[in-house]
């Protein structure tokens, strides 16, 4: 039996096109794509097109651990939707919807079998929280 997808969501104070730019451009991804302050994202490569691949490096700031999140894009609808498959065949969907206060970004993802689902959901939520903080800081700078 397949496990239901998990969801993380946030609303950022930017238009859908600006939000898309902050979410997909490597120069921005490295500034927000990590789950806690003791981690960072030292590298991101993104070929945003159907069949294109991405590789995002997440690492502990103390150098004790790192890993690459890699996948291939299955669907790309600029400013509204992205779907991709991770290296381990997990599926991820990202939707961008206009909201009263900006743009809501919702990520639905297949959980992995080796980690607690609540922890996985919280980790992805923390990443989106970092994204919201980054966009808010960038938009008000």
C-alpha positions as CSV (number, residue, x, y, z in Angstrom):
1,X,0.0,0.0,0.0
2,X,1.4,3.4,-1.0
3,X,1.9,6.0,1.8
4,X,0.0,9.2,1.4
5,X,2.0,12.3,0.5
6,X,3.0,14.8,3.2
7,X,2.4,18.5,2.8
8,X,4.2,21.7,3.8
9,X,3.0,25.2,2.9
10,X,3.8,28.9,3.4
11,X,2.7,32.2,2.1
12,X,5.3,34.7,1.0
13,X,4.9,38.5,0.4
14,X,5.6,38.4,-3.3
15,X,3.8,38.0,-6.6
16,X,3.7,34.5,-8.2
17,X,6.4,35.4,-10.7
18,X,8.8,36.8,-8.1
19,X,8.1,33.8,-5.8
20,X,8.9,31.5,-8.7
21,X,12.2,33.3,-9.3
22,X,13.2,33.1,-5.7
23,X,12.2,29.4,-5.5
24,X,13.8,28.2,-8.7
25,X,17.0,30.3,-9.4
26,X,20.1,28.7,-7.9
27,X,21.4,32.1,-6.8
28,X,18.4,32.3,-4.4
29,X,18.0,28.6,-3.5
30,X,21.4,28.6,-1.8
31,X,20.1,31.3,0.6
32,X,17.1,29.4,2.0
33,X,17.2,25.6,1.2
34,X,18.1,24.1,4.6
35,X,16.0,23.1,7.6
36,X,17.9,24.6,10.5
37,X,20.4,27.4,11.3
38,X,23.3,24.9,11.8
39,X,22.9,23.8,8.2
40,X,23.4,25.6,4.9
41,X,23.1,25.1,1.1
42,X,26.5,25.6,-0.4
43,X,25.6,24.7,-3.9
44,X,22.5,24.4,-6.2
45,X,22.4,23.6,-9.9
46,X,19.0,23.7,-11.6
47,X,18.0,22.9,-15.2
48,X,14.4,23.9,-14.9
49,X,12.7,22.2,-17.8
50,X,10.8,18.9,-18.4
51,X,13.6,16.3,-18.3
52,X,16.0,18.7,-16.7
53,X,17.9,17.8,-13.6
54,X,18.7,19.6,-10.4
55,X,21.2,19.0,-7.6
56,X,21.1,20.8,-4.3
57,X,23.8,20.3,-1.7
58,X,22.7,20.6,2.0
59,X,25.5,20.5,4.6
60,X,26.1,21.0,8.3
61,X,27.9,24.2,8.8
62,X,30.5,22.4,11.0
63,X,31.3,20.1,8.1
64,X,30.2,16.9,9.9
65,X,27.6,15.9,7.3
66,X,26.2,16.7,3.9
67,X,24.0,15.2,1.2
68,X,22.7,16.1,-2.3
69,X,19.1,16.3,-3.1
70,X,18.8,15.3,-6.8
71,X,16.0,14.8,-9.2
72,X,14.5,15.2,-12.6
73,X,11.7,17.5,-13.6
74,X,8.5,15.8,-14.8
75,X,6.3,18.9,-15.2
76,X,7.1,22.6,-15.3
77,X,4.4,25.2,-15.7
78,X,6.1,28.6,-15.1
79,X,4.9,30.6,-12.0
80,X,2.3,27.9,-11.1
81,X,3.5,24.3,-10.8
82,X,6.5,22.0,-10.7
83,X,6.6,18.2,-10.4
84,X,9.8,16.2,-10.1
85,X,11.0,12.7,-9.2
86,X,13.9,12.4,-6.7
87,X,16.7,9.9,-7.3
88,X,15.0,7.4,-5.0
89,X,11.8,7.6,-7.1
90,X,9.9,9.7,-4.6
91,X,7.5,12.2,-6.2
92,X,7.3,15.9,-5.3
93,X,4.7,18.5,-6.4
94,X,5.1,22.3,-5.8
95,X,2.2,24.6,-6.5
96,X,2.3,28.4,-6.4
97,X,-1.1,30.1,-5.9
98,X,-1.9,33.8,-5.7
99,X,-3.1,34.8,-2.2
100,X,-4.4,38.0,-0.7
101,X,-1.0,38.6,1.0
102,X,1.3,37.3,-1.7
103,X,1.8,33.8,-3.0
104,X,1.1,30.5,-1.3
105,X,3.7,27.8,-2.0
106,X,2.5,24.2,-1.2
107,X,4.8,21.2,-1.4
108,X,3.4,17.7,-1.5
109,X,6.0,14.9,-1.3
110,X,6.3,11.2,-0.9
111,X,7.9,10.4,2.5
112,X,10.9,8.1,2.6
113,X,10.6,4.8,4.5
114,X,13.6,5.3,6.8
115,X,12.5,8.4,8.8
116,X,9.6,9.4,10.9
117,X,6.9,11.1,8.8
118,X,6.3,13.9,11.4
119,X,10.0,14.7,11.3
120,X,10.0,14.7,7.5
121,X,7.0,17.0,7.3
122,X,8.6,19.3,9.9
123,X,11.9,19.4,8.0
124,X,10.2,20.4,4.7
125,X,8.1,22.9,6.6
126,X,11.2,24.5,8.2
127,X,12.7,24.8,4.7
128,X,9.6,26.6,3.5
129,X,9.7,28.8,6.6
130,X,13.3,29.7,5.7
131,X,12.1,30.5,2.1
132,X,9.4,32.8,3.5
133,X,12.0,34.6,5.7
134,X,14.3,35.0,2.7
135,X,11.7,36.3,0.4
136,X,10.4,38.7,3.1
137,X,13.9,40.0,3.8
138,X,14.7,40.3,0.1
139,X,11.4,42.0,-0.8
140,X,11.8,44.6,1.9
141,X,15.6,45.3,1.3
